[in-house]
Amino acid sequence: MMTSQFRLNAIWRETDPKNGSMILTLTNLSEKPVSGFRLAYTSLLRVSKDVITHNATFIRRFANFHEFDPIDGLVLAPGESWTFELEKLTHIPKHRNDGPKSAYLTLADGTHVTVATGDMALEGRPSKTAGVLVPEGKLELPISLSPWPNKISVSQFADAPVALTVARATRAEKAAAADVNGLSDRLFTDIPNPFSLIDVPAGLPLNLEQNEKLAEEAYAIKFASDVVLMQYGSAKALINGLISLAQIINGPKEDPSKFQFPSAGSIEDAPRFSWRGSHLDVSRQFYPFESVKRFVDILAWNKMNVLHWHLSDDEGWRVEIKGYPELTNAGAKRGANEAMPAQLGSGFETYGGFYTQEQIKQLIAHGQSLNVEIVPELDIPGHCTAVLAAYPELRDPDEPQESYRSIQGYPNNAINPGLPQTYKFIETVVEEISELFPSKFIHVGGDEVDENSWMESPAVEALMNEERLNGTMQVQAHFLGKVQKMIKKKGKIVAGWDEVSHGGGIDKEGGTLMFAWQKPEIGIALAEEGYDVVMTPGQAYYLDMAQSEEWQEPGASWAGTASPQTTYEYEAAGDFPDEHLERLKGVQACIWSEHLITRELFNHMVFPRLSAIAEAGWTQPENKNWLRFAAQSRYLPRL
């Protein structure tokens, strides 16, 4: 059964390592001829302003959205194709998914028809797959446990019990066991509950004891043939230890040829870093609420304790703000009949969505039950095309319409710091976000503001004269300084990408948290400046980066490639001088979703690299082992 009446194929023709052209072919698979149509497609491989076209007329580009007309009078008969070629594009593609991600035709009568797209082919030389990215590996001990504990000594094994029974536990301990049972049920539907709240035949008693001498997240387990004893430092440590025990008992039930249950020995464990996070971009691709909830489950299973929720970007605003309803009425949608055109995998039909405040409350409660803190990010002052689509009054009307473009090609995409209504908007949003999210952090973005932003805005020119500011970065620092004061009034702490330090930066006091993403050296520089730092360099921890240089391996490549082994072996502390190590608060994966247009692509690119970063956040370097991790990784859950 044919799923589309039209198909768009792409070929990259490389003329030399720095030049080439994209050849696009539209094939009519319908039973009728078409004429007078226009082709639209979305692609991260964008045309430049001086693009050269062959056999087509370039109409417009809006960031990743492109439109072309065929030459006058073209009639595309059934089974025939129209081919055109584009020279002078924004970059040289490196991987098969660098071409069009979605497409549609606008017909002569104004109706739209979806056009199927596929991987871009490479002309002139063979393209290869990455091959095996994760080897079979080798277990050190037949124990299912990830991240690997920091001290483990096991000398004997036995058949796994039916369940670990907590009949004599406290109410809070039983509730925690029930929460971890639910977690295991959701992630591994075919494995029995690891815990029982009552004594059961062939069950093994689990005695739970709080030990205030242990650190907040630390736990200790002693295994014997007739009982398991677990001590824990706090409620967080209780969950950590129960998740470890769930993994240990689940392993032999999932694969008895690889895993066994300890009957003599001990584990003493505590995390290396306090911040063990993963960022999730839900703007470029909108993930349904239940998918985000499952992602929180996956973080918890990996003992990651932060979901950095990237809730806004140019492509969509994803959180309900009652004081500004157009943010979700207009700013959460894109399509042919919406304020924003299609982007990155979406077509003419309305695409998007947002999370209601009630859903967010549910997710926060879900995360709290599993030790996962939800940290909101609202990306300002740049990356605000969706905001400006909903509230254009946050842009200076006297500023030329395309006086600057972001690195992604969005024109004038930063809200204006010279307008009073901008601060009223931010104050309202901060008020609602502060009330909604109990996290002590609010992430303000602050990244990728074009160096020419606002430089033709009369409102910003007046601000610069009044405050004696020089250039875009000083204007941004002034703006973010005001935002920081609003956030502090709500008892919260500012977090931001490393560019927040530019232009003089913002107040470092009170734990301002910076995320070093552009390269590892920036993290050290930020710590030397007095900022607390989370390491999330694109070269190792950006999970949208391709895992191999081969053409057939999907992903981005601006930071190079990061195989699972590269990600696993990256050391966040690196060259940090000893006197600044206390500033290094932890590590974080970043999941940018431009390329992740299907669940299959998401799973291929995110896993097992996410679990590799989880182990970097938990396990001391001397206790890590790539082959042991590789052997365990195939048993870890996916979205």
N, C-alpha and C positions, 0 to 999 in steps of 0.2 A: 504494500500500500504506500503510495507516494505521499510524503508528508509536506512537501512544499512545491509550489509551481515554478519557482525560480531558485537558482543557486549561483552564489558568487564565489569564484575561486581566485586565489592570490598566489603569485609567484614572485620571489625576490631574485632579481637579476643583478649580480654583483659585478661591477666593472673593474673595481679595484678595492682594497680594504677600506677605503674611505668614501667610496661612491657606489651608487647603484640606482636601481629603479624598481618600483612595484608595478607588476602587470596584473590587472584585474580583468576577469572574464565573467560576464553575466550570461547565464544560459537560460533560455525559455523552455521550461519543462511542461508548460501547459499545452492545451489543445487549440489555443487561439493566438493570433499575432497580437503584438502590443506596439504602440507608438505613442509619442507625446508624453513619455514617462520621465520621471526623475529618480535617480538612485541616491539613497542615503545609507551610510554605514558608519559604524563606530570602530575606532582603532587607536591604540596607543602609538602606533607608527603614524605620525601625523604629517600632513603636508606643511611646508614652510610658506611664508608669505609670498615668496617668489617662485612658487611651484611651477614646473613646466609640465603641461599636459599634452598628450598625443591621443587624438581621436575622441576627445571629450571636452566639455566646457566646465571649468571649476566654478561653482556657484558660491559656496561659503564653507567656512569651518568654524565651529564653536567648540573649542577644546578638542575633544576626541570625536566629535560629530562632524561628518563631512557630507556634502551634497554635490553631485555632478549631473550634468545633462549630457545625453548622447549628441552627436552631430545632428544638424537639422535634417529632418525627414527620415530618420532611421526607423525602419519597421523591423521588429524582431519576430521572425516567424517561429512557429513551434519547432523545437529542436535546434534552433540556431543560437549563435552566441554573439555578444558584443564585447570586444576586447579593447581596453585602453591602458595607457602607460603613464606613470607619474614619476617625475624626477624632482630632485631637491626636496627631500623629506627631512624630518627633524633629527633622525638618528639612523644608524645602521642596525638593522634587526639582527638578533643573535639566535632566536628560537622560534619554533613553529607557531607559537601563539602570539607572535608580534603583529600579525595581520588583522584583518577585520574580525570583530567578535560578534557582530550582529549587523543586519541590513534590512532594508525594505524599499519598495517602490511606491512612489506617489504617481498614480495613473492620471490620465488626461482628465477624468471626471472628478479628481480630487480624492478618490478613495485610496486606501493603502493596502499593500500586499506584502506579507513577510517574505524575505529572501533568506534561504539557508546559507550558512557560511561554514567553512572548515578550516583546517590548519593551512598555514602558508607553506608552500613548497619552495625548495631551494634549487635554483637553476645552475647548471654548469659544473657541479661537483656533488658527490654523494653526501647524503645527510645520514647521520647515525643516531642510534639510541644511546642512552647513558649506560645501559647494561645493569648489572646488579649494583644497587646503591648501598645495600646493607648485607654483609656476609652472614652466613649461618651462625657464626660466633661460637663461643665456648663458655659454658657455665663454670664458675668457680665452685659453687655449691648448688645442689639441686633444690634451690629455694626460689620461689616466685616472689620477687620484691623489687619495686622500682618507685622512687629512686633508691639506690643501694644505701644501706645504713652505714653509719660511721664507725660502728664497732659491732662485730658479729663473731660469735664462736659457737658452733654447733657440732656435736660429736656423734649424735645418733639420730636415726630417723625411724618413722613408723607410718603405717597407713593413716591417711587423713581421717579425723573423726567426722561423724555426720554433721556436727556443728559444735561450735564452742558455746557452752551454756553459761548464762549470766543470771541464773535464778536468784542468787543472793546479792545482787548488785543494788545500788541505790537507784532511786527513781531517775536521777539525772544520767546515771551510767546506763541504765536500761534504755532511756530515750536516745542516747548517743549510739548505742548498739543498733537500735531500730533505724536510726538515720543512715547508718553505714549499710545495714541490710538493704534499705531502699536504694541506696547508691549502687550497690552491687547488682540488685535486681534490674535496675534500669540499664546498666552498662553490659551486663552478661545475663541475658534472659534465660539461658539454658543451664545455668549453674545454680544449685540450691543455696539457700540463705547461709551465710557464714556463721551467723549467731542465732541462738535460740534463747528466748526470755524465760523458758522453763526447762527443767531437766528432761532430756530425751534419751531413749536407748541408743547406745554407741556414741553419745555425746561426750565431750571432754570439758570439765569445769574450767571456767575462766574467772579467776579472782582479780578484781580491780581495786587498786588502792591509790588514792592521791598522796603524793609525796612532795611537800612544799619545798624540799631541798633541791628538787629538780628544776631546771629552767622552764620558762613558760611553755615552750613548745616541745620539751624533751619528754621522752618516755623510755622505759626499760622493761624488757620481757625476759622471763625465765621459763624455759620449757622443761617439763618432766613428763614421764609416761602417764601419770595419773592426774595432772593438773597443769594449767598455765597461769602464771602470775604476771600481771602487767601493772606497773606503777607509772604515774603520769604527773606532770607538774601543774597542769591547769586544764580547763575545759578544751582548749585548743590541742593540748598534748594528748588528751583522751581520744579525740577524733583522729589525730595522727597515728597513734598506736593501733586503734581499731582498724583503720584503713590498712596498715601494715599486716595485721593479723588476717584481715579479709583476703588480701592478696596471697598470703602464705597458704591459707587453707583452700582458696580457689584454685591455686596452681595445679596440684595433683588431681583435682576433679576435672580440670580442663585438659591436661596432658600428663597422665601418670607416667609416661615414658621419660619425661624430662624432670618432673618435680616431685618432691616428697615433703612430708610434714615433720618438723623437728620434734624429737622426743627427749632430747637432752641438750642443753646449751643456753645461750643468752644473746640478747641484742640490747645495746645501749645506744641511743640515737637522739640527735637533735640537729636542726637545720644549720647550715653554714651561714645563710643570709636571712634577714628578716623580710626582705622584699623578693618574692619569687612569683613573678607576674607574667601574664600574657595580655597583650593588647589585641583587640578585635575591632576591625573596621567594618561597621555596618552601614556606612554611607554609600560607598561605591556599589556594593551588593547588599541588599537588605535580607537579613536572615530572620526567619519567623521566630516568634518568641520561644517556642518549644525547642528550636535548634540552639538558641542562645542558652536556654536552661540546660540542655544536654552538654553544651560546651563547659558550663560551670561544673557539671558533674565530672567531666574529663579532667579539668584542672584539679578538682579535689582529689581524684584518684591518683594524680601525679604529685600530690601534696604541694601544689602551687596555690598561693594564698591571695592573689590579686587578679581580678579581671579589670583591666584598663579598657573601659568601654568607649570607643571612639564614635561618639553619637552625632557628630556633624562634620560635614565637609562640603566642598563645592557641589557634589552630586546629590546631596540630600540631607535634610534635618530630620532626626529620628526620635526626638523626645518631646512629649506633649508639654507645652508651656501655656498655661491657661491665660496668662496676661497677653500673649501674642499668638492667637489661634492660627493666623495665616502661616506660621512656621510649618505647621503640619497640613494645613489645607492646600497650600501652594508649594511650600519648600520641601515637602517630602515626596513629591511626584515628579516624574519626567515622562515625556512622550510627545507625539506630534501635536496634541491639542492641549499641552500643559505649558506652564511658564518656562520650563526648562526642556530642551530637546533630549532625545535619547543619548545615553552614554554607556559605554563599556558593557556591552552584552544585552542591553535592553533595546526594544524596537519602537514601532509607532504606537503600540498600545500603552496605556498608562501603566507605569511601573513604579513601585515604591512601597512605602508604608512607614509606620512609626510605632513606638511603644507607648502605651498609655501610662499615666502615672500609677494606676492600679497594677498594671503588669510589672512595672519597675519595682513597686513595693513587694510584689510576690517574689521577684528574682532576688532582691536584696535579702529577704527572709530565707529563701532557699540557700543562698550563698552563706549566710550567717550560720546555718545549721551544719555547714560543711567546712567552716574556716576559710571561706573565700570572700574577701572584701571587694565590693563593686565600686570602682573609682570612675566617676564620669569625666569625659573630656568633651569640651565644647571648643572647637578650633577657632580662635580669634587672634588677631584682627583679619588675617588672610583666610583663604579657603572658605569664603563666605558667599559664594554665588547663590546657594540655596536661600540663605538669609535675605540677600538682596533681591531675589526673585519674589520673596514674600513681602519684604518691606523696603522698597527702593528708596525711601526717604532717608535711609542710612548711608546713601551715597550722595556726595556733593553734586547738586544739579548743574553747577557751573564748571565742573570738571569735564574735560573732553571724554567722550564715551569710551575710547580705546587708547587712553594715554599710557597704559602699561598692561602687560600680560604676565600671568603667573607662569612658572616653569611648565605647568600642565596645559598652558594655552588659554586660561580663562581671563577675559578682559575685565579690568577694574574689579577685582574680586575681594577687595578688603573693605570692611566697614570703616567709616571715616572718623578719625579721632578729633576732627575739628568741629564736629556738630554736637550740640547739646543733647539731641535725641538719641545719639549713640550711647551716651552714658545712662540715660533713662532706660534704654533697652537692656543694657548689660546689668544694671541694678535689679531690674525685674527678673531677669533670667537667673542671676546669682541667688536672689531671694528664693525662687521656687526650687532651684537645684539644691540649695543648702538645706531646705526643709525636707526634700525628697530623699537625698542620699545621706546616710549617717557617716560615711567615710570622712575622715578629717582632711582629705585632699580633694581639691578641684583642679583638674588639669585644664590649662587655658590654651594649649596648642602653642601658638607663637612661631610656627615654622613657615619657611618658604615664602615669606612676604617679599615680593619683588623689590629690588633696590630703587626702582623708580616710582613705587606706590605713593600716591597723593601729591607728587611733586608738581602737578599742574592743577591742584585743588586750591582755589582761593581761601576756602575755610581753613585748610591746613597751613597755608602760607601765613594767615593771620595768627594761628596758634604758634607757629615757629617763631614769628617776630615777637610775640608776647612772652614766650617762655625761653627765648634764645636757644632754639633747637636747630641742629644742623643735619639735615638729611633724614631719610626714611627710618633708619634704625633708631635714631634718637627720638623721633616721633613715636615709634612703636614702644620704646622703653618708657616714655612719658605716659602713653596710654595704658600699658600693662601695669605701671606703678599705681595708677588710679584704680584699676581693676583689682589689684592686690589689696588695696585698702578696703574695698567693698567686701572682698572674700574674708579678710581678717576680722571685719566687724561681725561676720557670721560665725566666728570661731574656727575658721577653716584655714588650711595651708595651701599655698599656690604650688602646683607642679606644672612643668612645661618642657617642651623640646629644647635642645641646647641653644637655639637662636634667641631664647628669652634673655640670655646673658648679653646679647649684643646691644650696642648703643648706650652702654653704661649699665645695662641690666636693671634688675629690680632688687629690692631689699633681701639680703641673704639671711637675715635674722629669722628665727622661728621655724627653721627647718625647710626653707624653700628647696624643692626637689627638682633636679634637672635630669633629663633623659638624654644620654649621649648616643646619638644615632648615626651621625655622619661618618665617624671613624673613631677607633678606640682612643687615639691620642686626645680627643676632645674631652673625654671623661676625666683624664688626669688634669687637664687644664682647668676644668670647672671645679674640681676638688681643690686645686691650688688657689682658685679665686675665693674659696670659702663656701661653695655650694655643696649640699648633699647630692649624691649622684646615683642613678640607676644606669647600668650598662646595657645598651641594646643596639650594638653596632650593626649596620646593614650588612657588613662583610661576613657576619656569623649568625646573627639572631633575627634577621628579616626573613620570614618564612615565605615571602613571595619571590625571593631570589631563586633562580634556577639551581638545581642540585648538580649540574654538570654543564660543561661548555658545549656539549653536543647539541646540534640543531633540533633534534627530535625531543629533547627534554624541555618541558614547559617552564616558563617563569620569566622574571625580569633579570636584568644583568647590569644595572648601573653600578652596583657595588661588587661586581664579580659574581662568582658562583660559590655556593656553600653546600657541599655534600653533607649527609648526616654525620660522617666522621669529622669533617671540619667543624661543624656546629658543636659536636660533642666535645672535641678536644680544645676548643677555644677557652682561654683562661681570662676571665673578666678582670682579675686583679692585675694581671699582666705586669706592666712596668710601673704600677702605682708605687710611689715612694712610701716607706713605712709610716712617715709622719702624716700622711693623708689617707691611709687605709680606712680610718674610722668614718670617712666621708662616703665610702662605697657601701651603699645600703643594700644592693642586690642586683639581680639580673632580670631581664624581661624579654620574652619573645614578642615580635611584632608581626601581626597578620594583616597586611594590606591586601585588599580584596579585588584590585583592578583585574587581575588575571583569574581569580577564583570564581568563575562563572557557573561552575557545577559542583555538586557535592563530591564527585569523584576527583576533580582537580584539587579541591580543598584537602581531601584526605591524602592524596598523593604528595602534596607539597608540605602540609603541616606536620604529618606524622612520618617517621618517629622523631623528627627534629624538635617538636615541642617537648617531648619527654626527655630529650637530650639536654635541653635548657633547664627543665625541671631538676634534673640531676646536678647540673652545675650550680643551681641555687641551693640545693640541699646537701650534697655530698662533698666532703673535703677532697681536694685534688688527689691526694695520695691514695684515696680509696676508690677512685674511678678506674674503670677498665673497659675499653671500647668493645672488645670481643664479648665480654660478659653482658654489656648493655645490648649489643646486637642480638645475642641469643634471646634476651628477654623481650626485646622490643616488639616482636611479632605477636605477642600476647596482650599488648596494651590496647585500650579501646580507641575507636575512631568515631568521628561525628556521624 
